[in-house]
Amino acid sequence: MIKTMTKVGNVPLENNNDFEKNYLSYINKWGKITGYLGVLVAFGPALVLAVVFNIMPPASAILTGFITMASAVGVVWFVEPISYFPIIGVAGTYMAFISGNISNLRIPASAIAQKVAEVEPGTKEGNIISTLGIAVSIVVNIVILSLGVFAGTGILDRLPENVLSAFNFLLPALFGAIFVQFALMKLKLAPIALIIAISLTLGVNAGLFDFLPGMPGYIITLGSVFGTIGLAILIDKKTKSKEES
């Protein structure tokens, strides 16, 4: 089992105090810098059009576009960071939301890395291993995307239709594999998490959550994550009280 990390950048990491003082401060410093740079790059083209070429849409169009986007996915801006943080940790959060592909690449890479290293998610060791797993996935992702830009279209055009249709099952299969992986670690919680997720999914499909703002599908992720956490805490407290009595 991996217990610690010898160095973060040029800063040695030798004990638990170093994790809080050196590692997290180092990560937060560079995470904020890269985050602000990401915002600048994202809005860079629009700023160039506005400042250099004096092309600026009316304020009403900007406000309408923002309201339209926020009403559809605005809640996800808050739900995803909260839901994903227990798995990917501090550094993983910074990297994942800059690089994208969180649910289909960063989360699986983080989960598998922690499983292979035999560390618990949410711990200091898990936080570091998650960072390494996500970092590797980003590098591999960039390489594959670069190849895909030049050769992907030609390859996809030559694939049979049934093979292309099968690609739609990749993401569900991936999440199913991740669920089984964590289920084997927490056999008592796995059925509870599955029941919560299925119940919320059926509720969303039946229109029970249509009163929520935007597209209510986010309630499935939010409810599954925090519902399972809450029940896990209750089960743990009951188990400890029985052992004490």
N, C-alpha and C positions, 0 to 999 in steps of 0.2 A: 504494500500500500504506500502511496506517495504521501509523505507527511508534511513536507515544506518545500520551499523554493529557495535556492541559494542566492539569487540575485534578481532584482527587477531594475532593468536599465543598468545604472552604475551604483544602485543602492542595494546593499546586502540585506537579505531577509532571513533572520536567524531564529526568531521566536514569534509568539502570538502578538506581542506588542508591536513588533515591526510590521505586522500585517496591517494594523490600523494606522500606525504613524507613517510608515514609509511606503508600503505597497499601495494602500487606498489613496493616500495623498498624491502619489505619483500618477495613479490611474485617473483620478479626478482632474488633475491639472491638465494632462494631455487629452483626456476625454472631452473637456470643455473646449480646449483649443481646436481640436479636430471637428467638434460639433459646430462651433461658430464658423469654421472654414467651410463646412458642409453647407450651412445655410447661405453663406456668401456665394458659393459655387452654384447652388440651386437657383438663387435669385439673380445670379450674374447676367445671364442672357437678357432678362427683363430689364435690368438696370442699364445695360448697354443700349438697348433699344430706346429707353426713356431718356438717358443722358446724352448719348452720342448722336443718335438719329432722331431724337425728339419725337418718338412714336409712343404715345401714351393713351391707353383706352380711358374712357370717361370713368369717373369715380363710381357712378351707378352700376356700370358693368362689372367693375372689380368687386363691389359689395355684393352684387347678385351672385357672381360666381363663388365667392367665399361662403355665402349663406347656403347656396345649393350644395356645395361640397361638405360643409359642416353638418348640414341636416342629414346627409347620407352616411357619412363615416366619422363625424366629429367625435362621437363617443369612443370610437376605437382609438383615438389619439391618447385617451387616458386609460382605457381598458388594457390594451396590449402591453404597455410598459409595466403595469402593475402585475398582470398575469404571467408575463414571461420572466420577470426579475428573479423569482425563486429558483429558476433553473439556470439561467445564463449569468447571473451575478452582475456586479458593477461594471467591470470592464466589458463583459459580453454585451451588456445593454448599450454601452457607447458604440461598440463595433457593429452590432447587429442593426441598429437603427440608422447607421450611416451607410452600411453596405446593402441592406435590404434582404429579401428572400428569408425572412425570419422563420416563419412557420415551416417552410418546406426544406430549409437547409441548415440554418443556424441552430435551431432547437434540436434537431436530430444529431447534428455534429456534437453539440454540447452534451447531450444525454449519453451518447455512445462513448465519448471520451471519458466521462465520469464513471461509466460502467466498467470500461476496460481498466481504468486506473484504480478501481475499487474504492472510490470516495463517495461520500454522501452529498447530494445536492443541497445547497444552502450553507454548507460548511466553508471554512476558510480554504481547505484543500480543494473542495469542489469548485469554489470560485476560481481558483488558479487554473485548475485542469480545464474548466469550461472555457476560460480565456484562450488556452492553447488550442482546444478543439475548434473554436470559432475562427481563430486566426488562420489555422490550416485550411478550413473550409472556404474562407475568403480567397486565399491564394489559389486554391484549386478551382474555385468558381470563376475567378478572373481568367485563368488559363483556358478553361473549357468554353467560357463565353467568347474569348478571343478566337478560338478555333471555330466555334459555332457561327460567328459573324461571317467568316470567310467560306466555311464549308457546310454549315448546317442546313441551309436552304436547299442546296443541291442534294444532300443526303435524304432529307425529309421528302423531297419530291419523288424520290425513287422507292420509298417505302410503300408497301401495300396498305390499303385503307384500313384493314382490320388491325394492323400493327399500330397505326396512328390512333385508332379508336382506343386501343389498349392503354395508351399513355394517360387517358383520363383516370385510370385506376391507380396510377403511381402514388399520388399523394395520400389517398385513403389507405393503401397498403403500407405506406411508410409510417403513418400515424398508428395503424394497427400494430405494427411491429414494435414501435416505441412503447405503446400501452402495455403489450405483453411483457416487454423488458422490465418496466417498472412494476407491473403486477406481480411478477415473480419475486420482487424484493419486498412487496407489501401485500401479501395475499389477502389479508383481512380488509384492506381498503379498496382493493381492485373492484370487487362487485359493487361497492357503494359508489365509487366514482363512475362506473359504467351506468348504473341506474340513474344517477343524477344527470349525466350527459344525455342519455336516451330520453328521459322525461322532459328535459328542457328542449331538446330538439323537437319532440312531438308537440310540445306546447307552442313553440315558435311556428311550426308548420300549421297548427290549428288556429293561429291568430290570437292566442291568449296574451301575447306581449305587444300587440300592435299599438297600445297606448304609449309605449316608450318612444323617445325621440329617435329619428333616423331609422336605419334598418336594424330591427331588434335581434339579429343573429348574434350580436356580441354578448347577449345575456347567456348564451350557451357556454362560452369560454369563461366569462366572469363567474357564473354560478357554479360551474364544474370545479374551477380552481379553488374558490373560497369556500364553497360548500364542502368539498373534500377536506380542505385544511381544517375547517371548523369541526367536522365530525371526527377527524383524526385526533384533534386536541381533546375532544370529549372522551373518545375511546381510551386515549393514553391516561387521562385523569382517572377514569374508572378502573383501569388496570392497576394503576399505582395505588389507589385507595383500597382495592381488594388485597393487594400484596401487603400493604401496611396493616390491614385488619387481620 
